[in-house]
């Protein structure tokens, strides 16, 4: 695991203050020897999945099953109002798994908790020294069994604490993104939104790429202020932040994949600096269980944050461009909140404000695409044509920008 640290500092004559932007990017090395995979595929076969949605899900799940090898472990659970284990738990690489998936037919209502819990039980029963995961695909609401989102999110967190992570794949317009995204986050896995049938295969491929490229687990970053005039810190992504016993902050980032670096952005606020020059502003501590050729190795890296506080700007464009993506993510989240409250005008203005902030770096193709997409969503809000699918799209785009999953943005991007 490698850590790349970049700073971008701005100066304000007000209170002789400096804003120190810190971008920490964690990158993982592709494992020399792929760790075994223990996965439970949990497929929604409720009535609303009938037709093309279930056909696309079956095809993607069969491809997923066909990728596994004999040293892997696979379970397949199908659920509607009833929960059935249709394959395994058994060794991966069995052609029978693909045949079983092809025979899954649509049924009744949605016992999401029952399906997920059955998948969790199978994964827990066959833990491996590698990746243990439940992959849940659904297009509907939890309306049987446990239905309270807070309980399901807590159950996913408990599963992660027991070494089984959860990925949630939401399909179509009717699933609850306010359940699946927090459930995946608490469960330490991925959240994917599939807007159309033809995106399904690409989403499953992204999940497979992550499973085989696991570089580290249980990644945590702790931040502590060390400068006597440091007034505080602002975290730029909507990750849960905990206070440490020493008075700092801890951010839990979960798993790290070689295919997807994990960024963490924040700004330190240092006021009334009496002595100018290069000084230590803070300390960053990174802790992770790193996958090596010999197995899992616990590592801790401690880095001082040294910044030049000399009464001048020292702007790093890469940092500022990345921070604009984080700002766009928060704007989408705020627009969702405002639209839920019925204030579509304020939601549109929030997105347009984000587009203006991004214009300074719109020569970058990725930022330019973000600007155009934000404008398109603002127009939908202003026209009062903002739909449940738009809400899911903005939620997923916010997650992708926050986590810098640029490959996922390419797969889900709407054509205009």
C-alpha positions in Angstrom: 0.0 0.0 0.0 1.3 3.4 -1.0 0.4 6.8 0.3 0.6 9.9 -1.9 0.2 13.3 -0.1 -0.4 16.6 -1.8 -0.9 20.1 -0.3 -2.6 23.2 -1.6 -2.3 26.3 0.6 -4.1 29.7 0.4 -3.6 32.8 2.4 -6.0 35.4 3.7 -5.1 38.7 5.3 -8.1 38.3 7.6 -6.6 37.1 10.9 -3.4 36.3 9.0 -5.0 32.9 8.2 -3.9 30.0 6.1 -6.1 27.3 4.6 -4.1 24.1 4.1 -5.7 21.6 1.8 -4.5 18.1 2.2 -5.2 15.3 -0.3 -4.1 11.8 0.9 -4.5 9.2 -1.9 -4.0 5.5 -0.9 -3.1 3.1 -3.6 -2.8 -0.7 -3.5 -0.6 -3.1 -5.4 -2.2 -5.9 -7.3 -1.6 -9.0 -5.3 1.0 -11.4 -6.7 -1.2 -14.3 -5.6 -5.0 -13.8 -5.7 -6.5 -14.4 -2.3 -9.5 -16.8 -2.2 -13.0 -15.4 -2.6 -16.0 -16.5 -0.5 -19.1 -14.9 -1.9 -22.8 -15.3 -1.5 -24.8 -14.0 -4.5 -28.3 -12.9 -3.2 -30.7 -12.2 -6.1 -34.1 -10.6 -5.8 -36.6 -12.6 -7.9 -39.7 -10.7 -6.8 -42.5 -10.1 -9.3 -41.2 -6.6 -10.3 -38.0 -8.3 -11.6 -39.9 -10.2 -14.2 -38.8 -9.9 -17.8 -35.6 -8.0 -18.9 -34.4 -7.0 -15.4 -34.3 -10.6 -14.2 -32.8 -11.8 -17.5 -30.0 -9.2 -17.2 -29.4 -10.1 -13.5 -29.2 -13.8 -14.3 -26.7 -13.2 -17.2 -24.5 -11.1 -15.0 -24.7 -13.5 -12.0 -23.9 -16.5 -14.3 -20.8 -14.6 -15.6 -19.8 -13.8 -12.0 -20.1 -17.5 -11.0 -18.2 -18.6 -14.1 -15.3 -16.4 -13.1 -14.6 -18.2 -9.7 -12.1 -21.0 -9.3 -12.0 -24.2 -7.3 -10.3 -22.6 -4.4 -13.1 -20.1 -4.1 -16.4 -20.6 -2.4 -19.9 -19.7 -3.8 -23.4 -19.7 -2.5 -26.4 -18.4 -4.5 -29.6 -17.3 -2.7 -32.8 -16.3 -4.5 -35.6 -14.5 -2.7 -39.0 -13.1 -3.1 -41.4 -13.5 -0.1 -39.6 -16.8 0.4 -35.8 -17.4 0.7 -34.2 -20.3 -1.1 -30.5 -21.4 -1.4 -30.4 -22.6 -5.0 -26.6 -23.4 -5.0 -24.0 -24.3 -2.5 -22.3 -23.4 -0.3 -19.8 -25.2 -2.6 -16.5 -24.7 -4.3 -16.3 -22.2 -7.1 -15.8 -23.1 -10.7 -18.8 -25.5 -10.9 -20.7 -25.2 -14.2 -23.8 -26.2 -12.3 -23.9 -22.8 -10.7 -24.5 -21.1 -14.0 -27.2 -23.6 -14.9 -29.0 -23.0 -11.6 -28.9 -19.2 -12.1 -30.5 -19.6 -15.6 -33.5 -21.3 -14.0 -34.3 -18.6 -11.5 -37.9 -17.3 -12.1 -39.7 -14.2 -10.8 -42.1 -14.7 -7.9 -43.8 -12.6 -5.2 -42.9 -9.8 -2.8 -39.5 -8.8 -1.3 -38.0 -10.4 1.8 -34.8 -8.5 1.4 -33.6 -9.0 5.0 -34.2 -12.8 4.8 -32.3 -13.1 1.6 -29.4 -11.1 2.8 -29.2 -12.9 6.2 -29.2 -16.3 4.5 -26.3 -15.1 2.3 -24.5 -13.8 5.4 -24.9 -17.1 7.2 -23.4 -19.0 4.2 -20.5 -16.6 4.0 -19.8 -16.7 7.7 -19.8 -20.5 7.7 -17.0 -20.6 5.1 -14.7 -17.7 6.0 -11.4 -17.6 4.0 -8.2 -15.7 4.4 -9.2 -13.3 1.6 -12.5 -11.7 0.6 -15.7 -12.8 2.3 -18.7 -10.9 0.8 -22.4 -10.9 0.3 -23.5 -9.4 -3.1 -27.1 -8.3 -2.9 -29.1 -7.3 -6.0 -32.6 -5.9 -5.7 -35.0 -3.7 -7.5 -37.5 -3.2 -4.7 -38.2 -2.2 -1.1 -37.8 -4.4 1.9 -41.4 -5.2 2.7 -41.1 -8.6 4.5 -39.0 -9.6 7.5 -36.8 -6.8 8.8 -37.9 -3.6 7.0 -36.4 -0.8 9.2 -33.4 0.8 7.4 -31.6 1.5 10.6 -31.7 -2.2 11.7 -30.6 -3.4 8.3 -27.7 -1.0 8.2 -26.7 -2.0 11.7 -26.9 -5.7 10.7 -24.6 -5.0 7.7 -22.1 -3.3 10.1 -22.2 -6.3 12.4 -21.5 -8.6 9.4 -18.5 -6.5 8.5 -17.2 -6.7 12.1 -17.4 -10.5 11.6 -15.3 -10.3 8.4 -18.1 -10.5 5.9 -18.6 -7.3 3.8 -21.7 -6.4 1.9 -22.1 -5.0 -1.6 -25.5 -3.7 -2.7 -26.6 -3.4 -6.3 -29.8 -1.4 -6.8 -31.7 -1.8 -10.1 -34.4 0.4 -11.7 -36.5 3.1 -10.2 -38.1 1.5 -7.2 -35.4 0.3 -4.8 -34.6 2.4 -1.7 -31.2 4.1 -2.2 -31.3 5.5 1.3 -31.2 1.9 2.5 -28.8 0.2 0.0 -26.0 2.9 0.0 -25.8 3.2 3.8 -26.0 -0.6 4.1 -23.1 -1.1 1.7 -21.1 1.7 3.4 -21.7 0.2 6.9 -21.0 -3.3 5.4 -17.6 -2.3 4.0 -18.5 -3.2 0.4 -19.6 -1.3 -2.7 -22.8 0.4 -3.7 -23.8 0.3 -7.4 -26.8 1.8 -9.1 -27.9 0.2 -12.4 -30.1 2.5 -14.4 -30.6 0.3 -17.5 -30.3 -3.4 -18.3 -27.3 -2.9 -20.5 -25.3 -1.6 -17.5 -25.7 -4.7 -15.5 -22.8 -6.7 -16.9 -20.4 -3.8 -16.5 -21.4 -3.3 -12.9 -20.8 -7.0 -12.1 -17.4 -6.8 -13.9 -16.5 -3.9 -11.6 -17.4 -5.9 -8.6 -15.3 -8.9 -9.8 -12.4 -6.6 -10.5 -12.5 -5.4 -6.9 -12.8 -8.8 -5.5 -9.7 -10.1 -7.3 -7.7 -6.9 -6.7 -8.1 -6.6 -2.9 -5.0 -4.8 -1.6 -5.9 -3.9 2.0 -8.8 -4.2 4.4 -9.9 -2.2 7.4 -8.2 1.0 6.2 -8.5 3.8 8.7 -7.0 7.3 8.7 -6.5 9.3 11.9 -5.8 13.0 11.9 -4.4 15.1 14.8 -3.7 18.8 14.8 -0.2 19.7 16.0 0.2 23.5 15.3 -0.7 25.7 18.3 -2.7 28.1 16.0 -4.7 25.4 14.2 -8.3 26.3 14.6 -9.8 23.1 13.2 -10.3 20.9 10.2 -13.0 20.5 7.6 -13.5 17.0 6.0 -14.6 17.4 2.4 -16.3 14.1 1.8 -19.4 12.7 3.5 -17.6 9.9 5.3 -18.5 9.2 8.9 -15.9 10.8 11.2 -15.3 9.7 14.7 -13.5 11.6 17.5 -10.4 9.9 18.9 -9.5 9.7 22.6 -6.5 11.9 21.9 -8.7 14.7 20.5 -8.2 14.0 16.8 -10.5 12.4 14.2 -10.8 9.0 12.6 -12.2 8.1 9.2 -12.9 4.5 8.3 -12.4 3.9 4.6 -12.9 0.1 4.5 -11.3 -1.9 1.7 -8.7 -0.8 -0.7 -8.5 -2.2 -4.2 -5.6 -2.1 -6.7 -8.1 -1.0 -9.3 -9.4 2.0 -7.4 -7.3 4.4 -5.2 -9.0 5.8 -2.1 -8.7 9.6 -1.6 -9.3 11.6 1.6 -9.5 15.4 1.4 -9.6 17.9 4.2 -8.6 21.5 4.9 -6.8 22.7 8.0 -7.6 26.2 9.3 -4.6 28.0 10.8 -5.1 31.5 12.1 -3.0 34.3 13.5 0.3 32.7 12.5 3.0 34.7 14.3 6.1 32.8 12.8 6.0 32.3 9.1 7.7 29.5 7.3 7.5 25.7 6.9 5.9 24.2 10.0 4.1 21.0 11.0 0.4 21.5 10.9 -0.9 18.1 11.7 -0.1 14.4 11.8 -1.8 11.6 9.8 -1.8 8.0 10.9 -2.8 5.3 8.4 -3.7 1.8 9.6 -4.6 -1.2 7.4 -4.5 -4.9 7.0 -2.5 -5.3 3.8 -2.7 -8.3 1.5 0.8 -9.7 0.8 2.1 -12.8 -0.9 2.5 -14.4 2.5 -0.9 -13.4 3.8 -2.4 -10.5 5.7 0.0 -8.0 7.3 -1.1 -5.3 9.7 0.7 -2.0 8.9 0.7 1.5 10.5 2.2 4.5 8.7 2.6 7.9 10.5 3.2 11.0 8.5 3.7 14.7 9.6 1.9 17.3 7.5 4.4 20.0 6.7 3.1 23.2 5.2 4.7 26.4 4.0 2.8 29.2 5.9 4.6 32.2 4.5 1.7 34.6 3.8 1.3 33.5 0.2 -0.7 31.1 -1.9 0.8 27.8 -2.9 -2.0 26.3 -5.0 -1.8 22.7 -6.3 -4.2 22.2 -9.3 -4.6 18.5 -8.8 -5.7 19.0 -5.2 -8.1 21.8 -6.1 -9.7 19.8 -9.0 -10.2 16.8 -6.7 -11.7 19.0 -4.1 -14.2 20.4 -6.7 -15.3 16.8 -7.3 -16.0 16.4 -3.6 -17.8 19.8 -3.6 -20.0 18.6 -6.5 -20.8 15.4 -4.6 -21.9 17.4 -1.6 -24.0 19.6 -3.9 -25.8 16.6 -5.3 -26.5 15.3 -1.8 -27.8 18.7 -0.7 -30.0 18.9 -3.8 -31.5 15.5 -3.0 -32.3 16.8 0.5 -33.9 20.0 -0.8 -35.9 18.2 -3.4 -37.2 15.7 -0.8 -38.5 18.8 1.1 -40.2 20.0 -2.0 -37.9 23.0 -2.7 -36.8 22.1 -6.2 -35.8 25.7 -7.0 -33.2 25.7 -4.1 -32.0 22.3 -5.2 -31.4 23.5 -8.7 -29.6 26.6 -7.4 -27.3 24.3 -5.3 -26.3 22.4 -8.4 -25.8 25.6 -10.5 -23.6 27.0 -7.7 -21.5 23.9 -7.9 -21.2 24.3 -11.7 -19.9 27.8 -11.2 -17.3 26.7 -8.7 -16.1 24.0 -11.2 -15.7 26.4 -14.1 -12.2 27.4 -13.0 -11.0 24.0 -14.0 -13.5 23.2 -16.8 -10.6 22.7 -19.3 -10.1 19.3 -17.6 -12.4 16.9 -19.6 -13.6 15.1 -16.4 -14.5 18.4 -14.7 -16.2 19.6 -17.9 -18.3 16.5 -18.0 -19.3 17.0 -14.3 -20.3 20.6 -15.1 -22.6 19.5 -18.0 -24.2 16.7 -15.9 -24.9 19.1 -13.0 -26.4 21.6 -15.5 -28.7 18.8 -16.9 -29.9 17.8 -13.5 -30.5 21.5 -12.5 -32.7 21.8 -15.6 -34.7 18.8 -14.6 -35.3 20.3 -11.2 -36.3 23.7 -12.6 -38.7 22.0 -15.0 -40.1 19.9 -12.1 -39.4 16.7 -14.0 -37.0 15.4 -11.4 -37.9 11.7 -11.0 -37.1 8.8 -8.6 -34.5 7.7 -11.2 -32.9 11.1 -11.2 -32.6 11.0 -7.4 -30.9 7.6 -7.6 -28.6 8.8 -10.3 -27.6 11.9 -8.3 -27.0 9.7 -5.2 -24.8 7.3 -7.1 -22.9 10.1 -8.8 -22.3 11.7 -5.5 -20.9 8.5 -4.1 -18.7 8.0 -7.2 -17.3 11.5 -6.9 -16.7 11.2 -3.1 -14.8 7.9 -3.6 -13.3 8.9 -6.9 -14.7 5.8 -8.7 -14.1 7.3 -12.2 -14.5 4.0 -14.0 -18.0 3.7 -12.5 -18.9 7.2 -13.6 -18.0 6.1 -17.2 -20.3 3.1 -16.9 -23.3 5.0 -15.5 -22.9 8.3 -17.4 -26.0 9.4 -19.2 -25.7 10.2 -22.8 -26.9 13.7 -23.8 
